[in-house]
Amino acid sequence: MGVPHLLKSFLRIICGVIIGVTLVLYPLLYFLQEKLIFRTQNIEEKRYLHIKKNFPNSEIQMLTPDGVKLHGWFVKSSHDKSGRLLIYFGGNSEEVSWFLDNIPYLKGWSLLLVNYRGYGLSQGSPSEKNLFQDALLIYDKFSKREEIDEKRIVVMARSLGTGVGVFLASQRPLQGIILVSPYDSLQSLAKNIYPYVPVSLLLKHPFDSISRVSNIKIPLLALFASNDRVVPSKHSKKLIERWKGPKQFHEFKGFGHNSITLAEKYWTRITEFLASLE
């Protein structure tokens, strides 16, 4: 067998491998993307009992229109009666009860935490559609409560949750929004990870925040980390650049996606922003 024939055989083998990998990889990415995007977390019993003891009467449940029970906590501020409310949306692997530890930073603000479907004690399965619709339900129910001033509701969201927060801001009036490690779209992030995959055809949950910001004019505080490998800072900057309302932003040098909350002035930036809304 001559060299040309060997080369042709080699090329046929390579093409066969590429086609075979493609036929296996693309369906896997399509059907397993929920497990990649939504890393559901349970709440430990010890943690749950600790919250019941330290935050009595704060536990809440909500029933969605499709019959799913959502679970979380509503902690009223003991320092202020002006009706200010902070709603928090967590990342893709967050069980949000941990955020209760940050209440000392939120003097004067009531706090609302509701776990996504499939997280903590919330029922159901997460999806972009479900998270968006549940965010509207959460806002609509609590904005009408007597102790809440609808004009003084702020959203704080982190990582995956920034897509939920931006969606809510595009649909309901907010006083301001805090985005930690925000991104332009999940499709854009996925293209970085899978540059040779037709992400736009496979992705069922695009979380396309950048397409929504042109009509949002509320104050923004954006915090992101220079060493973030999950949401590289260029994706945060793209979203910030397109924001139409007043905006403040800060890049924490030397910190990553999970360590950003440990930065020295992380909470200082947040509390100063909240104070500026008063």
GIPENOR-V115459 format. One record per backbone hydrogen bond with DSSP energy under -1.0 kcal/mol. CO is the residue of the C=O (numbers start at 0). NH is the residue of the N-H. If there is no record, write none. Layout:
co = (CO;CO)
nh = (NH;NH)
//
This chain:
co = (1;2;3;4;5;6;7;8;9;10;11;12;13;14;15;16;17;18;19;20;21;23;24;25;26;27;31;32;33;37;40;43;44;45;46;47;48;49;50;54;57;59;61;63;67;68;69;70;71;72;74;82;83;84;85;86;88;90;91;94;95;96;97;98;99;101;102;105;109;110;111;112;115;118;126;127;128;129;130;131;132;133;134;135;136;137;138;141;144;148;151;152;153;154;155;156;157;158;159;160;161;162;163;164;165;167;167;175;176;177;178;179;183;184;185;186;188;189;193;196;197;197;198;205;206;208;211;212;218;219;220;221;222;223;224;231;232;233;234;235;236;237;239;245;247;249;251;251;254;255;258;259;262;264;265;266;267;268;269;270;271;273;274)
nh = (5;6;7;8;9;10;11;12;13;14;15;16;17;18;19;20;21;22;23;24;25;27;28;29;30;31;35;36;37;39;119;47;48;49;50;51;52;53;54;57;73;71;69;66;63;122;61;114;59;112;110;148;109;153;111;155;157;93;38;97;98;99;100;101;102;104;105;108;85;74;87;72;118;121;130;131;132;133;134;135;136;137;138;139;140;141;142;144;147;151;84;174;86;177;88;179;160;161;162;164;165;166;167;168;169;170;171;154;220;156;222;158;209;188;189;190;192;193;196;198;200;201;202;185;208;211;214;215;176;247;178;249;180;251;227;234;236;237;238;239;240;241;242;219;221;223;225;254;226;259;261;262;265;268;269;270;271;272;273;274;275;276;277)
//
